[in-house]
Amino acid sequence: MMLFLVFGIVIIGRTIAHEKEILKLKSDFVSSVSHEFKTPITSIKALTERLLEGNVKNPKRIREYYSEISRDTENLSHLVGNILDFSKMEEGKNYIIPKKLILNYGLNKQ
């Protein structure tokens, strides 16, 4: 009987340690993702404010700002897509690998 009690305590201890580790990983993930979002959003905000205030007069510079905003927006879109894909995989839902990845794999495999 004592052996079962000790065994149960060890299992509970390991489970608690594992849950703490998962919580730390999730916290680190949220911090990392938040940083990845914050950088392009800050850039988009600053560039948009400059354009809206009319502080940029040079047409070439205006075009560069719009290009940077477009790149940052595209990066955010990919980040959101990656997070959603990761979420689907974690939930165990059917996950389909995009054709682009399959084609690249086939081209690089020799």
Residue pairs with C-beta under 8 A, 6 or more apart in sequence:
33 79
33 83
36 79
37 76
37 79
40 72
40 73
40 75
40 76
41 72
41 76
43 68
43 69
43 72
44 69
44 72
44 73
47 65
47 68
47 69
48 69
50 56
50 65
51 62
51 65
51 66
56 62
56 65
85 95
88 95
89 95
